Amino acid sequence: MRICVLQSAPSEGQELAGELTADPSRFTDQHTFEHRWIRKDTAAEQIDAAVDEGFDFYFNFMWGQHEDEVAGIDACRYLECLGLPSIGQRSQILERNKNDFYELARALGAPKVPGISEHPLFVRPASSYAKKPTSKTPLCRNHDELLECLKYLNEALKPSRIIAKRFTPATSTIIDGIHIHDDVAVQEYVQGWRYSVVVIEVGDFPVPLTPEKYVYSSGLIPHEESLGFFVNFQRDKRITLLNRKVVPELFAKLQEIAVQAFRANHMAGQSWCSVDIRVPATGEPIVIHVHPMPYLFRSPDHEWEDHAVRKAFPGGHRALINVLIASYQIYRQAEIDRQGMIASTYSSFGKQYNHALNSHEASGIYKKILSLVDLSGSCLDLGSGTGALGRLFSAEKNRKQQQRVPPSSNLSSPEGSTSRSASTDSVIFKGTTDYCRQIDAYSEVSQGSIQTVLSSLGPYDHIVSVGCYILFLPRRSP
């Protein structure tokens, strides 16, 4: 395959760190990999240009948060809307921060995550990467130290909040009587050694690899310093793989809670992740974070989590690349089959659909909504079914126009718009789409998934949709 690797281009003034760049071509010659460096301000245009090159598949390694100056969440979302075959970062997961994960894990009761009720507390940005500012004193032993730390961090985060257009961060959490901004994570300090587990999705199953233990240079205290940039990327940091025969209980426990974290963070269909864990001297291991993409495909000097793939994944990196592609294809085919089943059901029901709708209170709801809105201009009806809403829209619009314009007048509605609306079905239902083409309510009817078709339609004055969002494809395969 000819595969496009989408990377976040460095922001202005930064240099490209080639040795830190994820490059699958280092590990296989079975496929051809070509890198495209995407900038945040021109992401859509650059992605479109890459698509025009006719690649067979896409690996998405873009990582930027809303507060970063590099391509990330928004660029990933645009890529997903194109419906291209791809694996890697997904906007929905990339946008999920530490606080979001902790809330999900606590709701499920597993895995165990840091609490927020007792000092000492550790403070850091909720969506930070290693380069993000933490604080001069991220470890807070009492109320006053927590206030001082938050004051410092709030000042440090001001530039990134401006970039993210997050001018007034929400404060839904209260800790020790203090309102905490949602982009700040405050958690109980966990004293313990750092481990991580790479989880690979093989088909529908999350498969944990051999747990890894981080070993640092002498003089460093990992449970205090491992979150900093210089420690995370120091050259003399290394990873050792656990030996199942030596520590069988810890080995199994770390794999178990890594899968729990994968599921708690709703990672199904997202290819992979790595789970950051602390193991205290006593008590249960605690999950600190779920990284949406493992630190893989790096140069020899920076092959941290690559060790687990090389030693513990059958076939190593070459097999991993093929498994990721095959898992996507399996997942995609399952979605196509699901759509076909839904489409067949709706198509066979098309003849009875209008009768059922007219006898249901929904018809009255549609009429009430339409009576309250300005109907001038054009309207896009998403998931139009047999055109029930389009017919009501057209009839109501004609009625209002007749009330405003004398019968002898040839005046049209504003900007030359007609009483017709355009429609796109969320899924290809031939049986119901035929009805839309037969009635005099739509000037255009398009078929295809909403995410894919929308990019080629518009602009419109109104966009409406009733009951079709359940048919959206998941983020992985829009």
C-alpha angles and dihedrals in degrees: 000000000000103000128192115215109205112207133181108251113229115261120252112295095020125108126225110256099213095184090057095048118111106239118172091188088075088071108038142027093194092094135033114239124197122184123222116189110215124203122210096234096047101031098124094050093046093047090049089052090051091050090052088059089069103235118182096221142002132225109198114207097159109132113171122135123217089265094051125092092224132081115277136112099021093042090050090050091052091049091051092052090060092064094226124161104260147140131201133057118022122198096227093056096037089055092053110098133198094272091053091052093047091052092051093047094048091050090054095040092232143120104025112247132182117287127225104214106085138050138271093068129184118218128199141136111291095225099030131143120205093275094058119107115257110174143276086253109024091163109078120192099181146009096277094050090049091053091049093047093049091048091054093044094048089055092047092051096051096094093048092046089055090052090049091045087235097141098156109030115206118252105205095143125073118194123178088348093305125119109234122207114238091238091060123078118210115183141160112275110255115206109202147096121291121246132166135196125203113218119200122193108226107187104312096337129091108224117197116213126213110304116251128218120208115227119194136195118275117281097033124112105213098198090056104035108027095097095063124100097237093049095045092051102033114132097229094055111106141178128231124194119232118246111230092208093053099044105015097160095049091044092054094041094053092049091048096052091043089060089046089054091047090055096040090054090051093241096154109131093017099105101231150340142183123236120216111213136180120208113201123205089254132018134028126328113260126216112228101180146345112227110207092217127033118234095256143145094038133148118277093263091055103037097130106144090018086079091068092051093047095047104030110027111081108245094012123231095339091058092041092058092051092045091053091051093044093048090053091050091049091048092047093050090050089054092049090051090049091051091049092054092048092045092051091050094049093044093052090047094050096097093055096036098085093047092049092048094050091053092048128084089241090083090059091047091053091051092049092051093048092049090060101051137075106255099191117124129014131324133208113211111201114205094006097180108189092346100263094143092043092055092049091046092051094046094047092046092051090049093053092045091052089053092052102038124055113243091244093055122101094198116137128214119273117304092005094288119157133220090258127094133207123240139198124187117226090221130019103266104166094184094057096034090059089062091055091053093050098053125075095238105088128060091195136016121197130186129210142071112319093236092054101039097045093069091065098044137077164328100225135173094221134024119195134175133176123192100336103105091089087068095059113120116242119265092261096064112019 
